[in-house]
Each structure stands twice: as structure tokens, then as C-alpha cells.
Amino acid sequence: MNQTRAVISVGTNSTRLLVVDFGAKRFGIFGDSLTRVMKARSVGTRIGEGLDESRHLNEDAMRRTLDVVQEYGASIGPRTPRPDVIATSALRRADNAQIFAESIRDLTGSELRILDGDEEAGASFRGAVVCLDDVDDVRAGVLDVGGGSTEYATGMHEHADRTASCEVGAVRLTDWFPALSGRDGLVQNGVIEAARNRAGEILQPLKQFDSVQALALVGGSATTALAVSKGHRGSVGEMELTRDSLTGAFNLLCELPVEKRRTVPGMNPQRADILPAGMLIILTALEMLGHARATVSPTDLLFGYLLLQHERELGARFHEERAAG
């Protein structure tokens, strides 16, 4: 039986594709999970551009996102079932989300599933915990800083038992404080402190969580911040990001205009304008959670979503076979 599954995710900043084969011989540890990934792609389409001000997905943003979705659909191949298509913060907020959803259905044959914040947090947790050691023995937390929102989830074993979704992300914080983008050069300390305070206000729900022994970071802000702190992209080796190294990279970027940020080793050029905002959210969250370091997980929302769907399919099949005797 074909156990290949695909998901396309429309995020506030990036549109991504993940194709995973669940028919591999072994399963359960981080290394094995990576061998299942058949295709993974990400393109910065920024569908959330200007959304906070207008509450409306603009035509250009929708078109460039739909073009990438169409390209992903064509690349999957006939042996992979029709992909699920999910969306997060930007589509949760847009007043014309239904128009975009109809275009997705026309292109892919799939109904767009707009995840609520708790669903997003839970899927990110499920995807990330496979990279944490001894997760069965400790309470873990997963922080997902996206373009439009920040999710946090905690739990033991493989599933989250508490979640929160906070309405701040790298794109939105940059929209609120445009100087963070570096388009005007050096970011002044007053702007940084104002942005930090705004992020801190919105992230207050994180203070209500019990402490965790292991913490993972997911999302483009975290992976790019790690690459910049290490000075190279691709296989970044050590996956730990410390507050000290993150602070150093943040200060460096805030001293550079956006054009020069794009040339910094490890930088994803498409993220050069929004990365300081994402870093600031991570730094604020780490301080609130009382952690000086965290593991950056390469498996995140998309892998977690597919894994949860696969587990549901296995559970339903088990009950059907049991009922059939």
C-alpha cells in the first residue's frame, strides 16, 4: 500500500512543501524520520504582506503564492496522493480567505484547511519532539515563531497537552516597527526596545506555562537565526541556539542596512528584512521561559501535521479491522 503523503503549507511568509514516505521499514527516532522525507521545499511568497493594515490578502501576494502552489502540485508526481493544503495565521485573519481557498481547490483539488492556533501549536510540537533526546522522560516545550503568530506547546511523550497562540510574528512585528527591516540603515535602540516591549506584551501567555526540561525552536526565524549565528546555511551541524549567540547575531543585523544583511553568511536573503523581528521574538520568549538555550528542530509543523494524520489513519484502520473480526 502506498504510504506516501504530501502537504503544502501556506504561511504568512513562506509557502512550503513536504512529501514523506511512511512506508519505510523503521520508524520512531530522529534519524529514521529524516530518511522518510522525499521532498522538502520552501519559497518566500509573503502572502501576509500588508495584511494587518488592510485585513485583506492583496492580489499580488495571492498570485505569487498560488503560482508556487501550482508548481508544487506539478512536482509531486502521480504516485503520491493528492496533497493536503493547510494555512496558518495570515489566512486566519484575512477577510477574503474564502476567495483564496477556492483558488486552492481549483489548482489542487484539495480543500484548504486553515489551522487554528492550537492545532498549529500541537502539530509543531508533534513534529519537533522527534529531534529531542529522552522526550519520554521529561516535559518538553516547542516554540514556533512564524511570520504572523507565535505558537507554544508543552507536553510529555509525543503529544502536546497545553498550547497557546500569540498574535505576533516576524512579518507583523516588522510591519508595526518598519525600522527593524533595515531599509533605513541602522536600527535605533529606541525602536528595538519599543518592539521588544510590544512582543513581550503579546507573549504574556507563555508565563502561565509550567517549566520544561527540554525546549525546541521551529520555524524559519529559528533555522535562519541558527545559520547566521553559525555563519553558514545547509547542514548546520550543532543544532543548539543560545541566547548569547542569538543576541550577537541580532545586534550585528541591526547595525546593517537590509542590502548588506542579505550578504551575511548563513542568511536567507528573502528573510533579511524580517529576521531581526523574528530573533527579537525568540529572545523575548526564551527570557520569559527561563531558558538560555534551545534545540533548533528541522522537523516542524509540516512533518507533525503529516505524522498526526498518519497516526489517525492507522488508528482508524485498526478499529475497522478489529470490528471486522
Salt bridges, closest charged atoms under 4 A:
ASP32 OD2 - ARG26 NH2 3.81
GLU49 OE1 - ARG64 NH2 2.86
ASP52 OD1 - ARG55 NH1 3.89
ASP52 OD1 - ARG93 NH1 2.72
ASP52 OD1 - ARG172 NE 3.10
ASP67 OD1 - ARG63 NH1 3.16
GLU71 OE2 - ARG41 NH2 2.83
ASP95 OD1 - HIS56 ND1 2.59
GLU111 OE1 - ARG105 NH1 3.23
GLU119 OE2 - ARG113 NH2 2.92
GLU120 OE1 - ARG92 NH1 2.99
ASP136 OD1 - HIS157 ND1 3.55
GLU151 OE2 - ARG92 NH2 3.58
GLU158 OE1 - ARG126 NH2 3.32
ASP161 OD1 - ARG139 NH2 2.52
GLU167 OE1 - ARG172 NH1 2.53
GLU193 OE2 - ARG196 NE 3.40
GLU240 OE1 - ARG293 NH1 2.83
ASP273 OD2 - ARG46 NH1 2.66
ASP273 OD2 - ARG183 NH2 3.12
ASP300 OD2 - ARG16 NH1 2.90
GLU311 OE2 - ARG126 NH2 2.68
GLU311 OE1 - HIS159 NE2 3.70
GLU313 OE1 - ARG5 NH2 3.25
